[in-house]
Amino acid sequence: MTERTSVYRIFWRLPLILWQGAFFVVPVAFLAVMTFWLVKNYRMEPDFILTNWEKTLGRGVFWDAYWLTLWRAALAAVIATAIAFPAAYTLAFRMSERTRRFALFCLIVPFFTSFLVRAYAWQVILAEGGPVNAVLGSIGLGPYVMLNSGFGAMVGYLTLVLPLVVIFQTWGLSAIDRNLIEAAWNLGATPLRTLVRVILPAARTGIFVGAIFAFILTFGDFVSPFYLGGSKPPTLSILIIDTTKSGQQWPRAAVVSMMMILTLFLTSAAALRIAYRGRG
Amino acid sequence: MKAGDILGRVYLGALFCFVFAPIAASFVFSFNSDRFPTLPLGHFTTDWYVRAFSRPELWQAIGNSIAVAAMTALLSTFIGFATAYTDFRYGFRFKPAYLALALLPPTMPLVILGLAMLAWLSQLGLSGTRVGIVIAHTVLATPFAMAICRLRLSQMDPTLEAAAWNLGAGQWTAMRYVILPFCAPAIVSALCLTAAVSFDEFIVAWFVSGLNRTVPVMILEILQGNVDPQINAIGTVVFLTSMSLVIAAQFLIFRRRHHD
């Protein structure tokens, strides 16, 4: 029996370990190893040199891209969190269970629909001669240049992350004990005070998890800055693609990747600590 | 209805408009005659569809996409189910690490995953092949399959499986006649969702596909040229495909809940 038990157990446990081990852990580890490899005659050779790190981290272009990417991701996370909150609040407290479910159902859909085509649609909508400027023009405004700017990139980021942030916040808010809110009311708290002292702390985890996902997704996004933000100045993801596609400088692109992974890890760890602080 | 309620609803409606505007716009523009669409709209035409779908390379890309999505769906749903079942049934020492392995890939920026895949698959001699895309997409899609199957398993009475053993069923038999039937809707749902994930993914596919372009990779390459409303036509078809898959996936997983 024990022999058969273990075959059964291993049969179900092993696929994940084998697959994600061979095709997720190993490739990412290989990326780390590759940062020390030498590129000679357009070919990579195993080596242990620090040149790739020095050449990449020593360039102003890298640091400009780094701070731009970090700043945009943080900004997008904050803006998305702020924009999503009233919507999540409405969904959690002002809607019937049925409507809420239907709304969340709808919000899941865009997450799985081609972001590339949606970005292209924004290109057309926001173009100088596009529909938005046509409407604004009819009331005597504009035309405004909205593409190839930080604004354009932000539209892309928000399209990407807003549905997800609303979903996380709605889950967080729905889990709040209603008695807590009524107790605050009965004790004479104003709506604003109830929000700040009762609802926000109780929904903290959902709010932070939403913001973390927004940060992670925008930090790594390549479509918004490239097709809506004008790609100049480049973000880190654009830098990786440029370095990879033009020439064979894969090790240097790997250095940029490692810096991104490190940053994402540190930021998420810090944010998760705050999100779950005092939760036990 | 109070003023606050109305305000909340209007706000929610505006947010939905923003989120769905590009999808709706792509649909409208795909039937619009203007190359640079604006308001008022041009006249109705199906010309962009005719032009896009008369390109042989589009049909080739569709073939690649379907093959890759089908293989990815089967593989990632199997791995996802196996992982969800392991999590449901067993406790073991390295379980947190095991679950991290299951859930981390979606948090990795796709550009980095694309580069890592390209570098590693080149070492294995698999870069530029459809197998390479399937491998990468399975890594990405497995967590979603795992989540759906785990959700379904959490709705199952854990004593059900034990009851089957007590009645003399072996573990494989209990799996076949108790657990799999119970999880069937989740498995079909996971197949749909993972197919959608693969069908829409373009960054990793772009890195590793070589000449075996999938539909989104083809869109990406057209986009690097000029404005081309054919993208709206192709995009609308892509949207309809992935939306149907995701809606089907959600119906399957949420519908049954009322009966339990």
Interface residues (C-beta under 8 A of the other chain):
Chain A: R4 T5 Y8 R9 F11 W12 R13 L14 P15 L16 I17 W19 Q20 G21 F23 F24 V25 V26 P27 V28 F30 L31 M34 I83 A84 P86 A87 Y89 T90 L91 R94 R101 A103 F105 C106 L107 I108 V109 P110 F112 T113 S114 F115 L116 V117 R118 A119 Y120 A121 W122 Q123 V124 I125 A127 G129 G130 P131 N133 A134 V135 L158 T159 L162 P163 V166 I216 F219 G220 D221 F222 Y227 S237 I240 I241 T244 W250 A253 A254 S257 M260 I261 L264 S268
Chain B: G4 D5 G8 R9 Y11 L12 L15 F16 F18 V19 F20 A21 P22 I23 A25 S26 F29 F36 P37 T38 L39 P40 L75 F78 I79 A82 T83 Y85 T86 R89 Y90 Y98 L101 A102 L104 P105 T107 M108 P109 L110 V111 I112 L113 L115 A116 M117 L118 A119 W120 L121 Q123 I135 A136 T138 V139 T142 M146 G170 Q171 W172 L193 A196 V197 D200 F202 I203 F207 P216 I219 L220 L223 V227 I231 N232 I234 G235 V238 F239 S242 M243 L245 V246 I247 Q250 F254
